[in-house]
Amino acid sequence: MNTPNSNDDLDFETMMQDKIRDNFGEAAADTSDRASDERLKEMNKKLPSWNLEPPLKFLK
């Protein structure tokens, strides 16, 4: 019963990948992972460092 759905899903995925390659070229599929990694690194630089300890004023 799952076989037709998985074939349909694979056909759809293949079709979408082909369309993406046609519209954006081969480089778009290859650079998407690297671009998201670079964006995450930039966002992490901007975040404050986390300290899970409560402030000393709170403890007193």
Backbone as CSV, one residue per row, in Angstrom:
resi,resn,N_x,N_y,N_z,CA_x,CA_y,CA_z,C_x,C_y,C_z
1,MET,0.806,-1.194,0.000,0.000,0.000,0.000,0.856,1.268,0.000
2,ASN,2.014,1.237,0.656,2.884,2.406,0.705,3.664,2.609,-0.590
3,THR,3.776,1.581,-1.396,4.591,1.675,-2.599,4.100,2.743,-3.569
4,PRO,2.804,2.802,-3.909,2.381,3.857,-4.833,2.638,5.258,-4.284
5,ASN,2.397,5.455,-2.994,2.637,6.781,-2.409,4.108,7.136,-2.460
6,SER,4.997,6.187,-2.142,6.412,6.517,-2.162,6.881,6.780,-3.581
7,ASN,6.338,6.050,-4.557,6.709,6.326,-5.942,6.220,7.705,-6.352
8,ASP,5.006,8.050,-5.955,4.484,9.381,-6.261,5.328,10.455,-5.599
9,ASP,5.724,10.222,-4.340,6.558,11.187,-3.620,7.908,11.339,-4.302
10,LEU,8.501,10.209,-4.718,9.801,10.273,-5.391,9.675,10.979,-6.732
11,ASP,8.597,10.689,-7.464,8.390,11.365,-8.739,8.230,12.866,-8.537
12,PHE,7.465,13.251,-7.520,7.253,14.666,-7.235,8.572,15.340,-6.840
13,GLU,9.340,14.659,-5.970,10.615,15.230,-5.529,11.569,15.397,-6.704
14,THR,11.632,14.389,-7.554,12.500,14.466,-8.729,12.056,15.593,-9.650
15,MET,10.752,15.714,-9.856,10.220,16.771,-10.707,10.581,18.149,-10.142
16,MET,10.413,18.317,-8.822,10.717,19.612,-8.208,12.215,19.927,-8.294
17,GLN,13.055,18.928,-8.079,14.497,19.165,-8.194,14.875,19.568,-9.612
18,ASP,14.265,18.927,-10.592,14.528,19.296,-11.986,14.104,20.735,-12.257
19,LYS,12.931,21.124,-11.745,12.451,22.498,-11.956,13.376,23.510,-11.287
20,ILE,13.849,23.178,-10.091,14.760,24.089,-9.386,16.053,24.239,-10.179
21,ARG,16.572,23.124,-10.683,17.793,23.192,-11.488,17.565,24.012,-12.751
22,ASP,16.398,23.832,-13.390,16.101,24.589,-14.603,16.027,26.085,-14.313
23,ASN,15.405,26.452,-13.197,15.194,27.865,-12.888,16.422,28.526,-12.285
24,PHE,17.167,27.808,-11.460,18.256,28.441,-10.716,19.628,27.890,-11.070
25,GLY,19.704,26.851,-11.852,20.981,26.278,-12.230,21.455,25.252,-11.212
26,GLU,22.507,24.558,-11.560,23.062,23.505,-10.694,23.586,24.078,-9.383
27,ALA,24.156,25.259,-9.422,24.795,25.828,-8.226,23.808,26.042,-7.094
28,ALA,22.549,26.295,-7.408,21.563,26.570,-6.358,21.390,25.373,-5.442
29,ALA,21.354,24.181,-5.979,21.176,22.983,-5.158,22.417,22.723,-4.309
30,ASP,23.598,23.024,-4.846,24.836,22.731,-4.131,25.123,23.739,-3.027
31,THR,24.774,24.994,-3.225,25.153,26.031,-2.270,24.129,26.239,-1.174
32,SER,22.965,25.626,-1.254,21.926,25.900,-0.255,22.375,25.483,1.142
33,ASP,23.042,24.352,1.274,23.507,23.913,2.590,24.598,24.835,3.120
34,ARG,25.523,25.205,2.260,26.608,26.082,2.703,26.081,27.451,3.092
35,ALA,25.124,27.963,2.333,24.572,29.285,2.632,23.862,29.276,3.975
36,SER,23.102,28.231,4.260,22.403,28.193,5.539,23.405,28.042,6.688
37,ASP,24.482,27.282,6.488,25.506,27.165,7.523,26.148,28.513,7.800
38,GLU,26.442,29.263,6.741,27.057,30.579,6.923,26.099,31.528,7.641
39,ARG,24.816,31.468,7.293,23.837,32.328,7.969,23.732,31.979,9.437
40,LEU,23.739,30.688,9.760,23.673,30.279,11.163,24.891,30.761,11.929
41,LYS,26.064,30.677,11.326,27.273,31.156,11.999,27.185,32.653,12.276
42,GLU,26.670,33.411,11.292,26.528,34.853,11.489,25.523,35.157,12.590
43,MET,24.418,34.421,12.635,23.413,34.660,13.672,23.970,34.319,15.046
44,ASN,24.751,33.254,15.133,25.327,32.869,16.428,26.301,33.922,16.933
45,LYS,26.991,34.604,16.030,27.903,35.672,16.444,27.130,36.807,17.104
46,LYS,25.917,37.073,16.632,25.135,38.199,17.121,24.395,37.883,18.417
47,LEU,24.229,36.598,18.738,23.496,36.231,19.943,24.351,36.455,21.188
48,PRO,23.740,36.854,22.284,24.514,36.981,23.528,24.873,35.594,24.044
49,SER,25.937,35.536,24.812,26.290,34.242,25.395,25.281,33.917,26.485
50,TRP,24.879,32.681,26.559,23.851,32.271,27.501,24.488,31.797,28.790
51,ASN,23.921,32.239,29.885,24.354,31.783,31.194,23.100,31.335,31.923
52,LEU,23.045,30.058,32.271,21.843,29.521,32.884,21.800,29.730,34.393
53,GLU,22.862,30.262,34.957,22.874,30.544,36.401,22.064,31.795,36.669
54,PRO,21.248,31.806,37.711,20.523,33.040,38.044,21.483,34.103,38.571
55,PRO,21.162,35.345,38.414,22.041,36.408,38.914,22.163,36.318,40.436
56,LEU,23.297,36.786,40.958,23.532,36.718,42.406,22.495,37.545,43.173
57,LYS,22.027,38.644,42.583,21.004,39.463,43.253,19.730,38.662,43.466
58,PHE,19.424,37.811,42.538,18.215,36.995,42.641,18.342,35.973,43.763
59,LEU,19.535,35.456,43.990,19.743,34.420,45.009,19.694,34.970,46.412
60,LYS,19.994,36.252,46.605,20.045,36.820,47.958,18.700,37.074,48.523
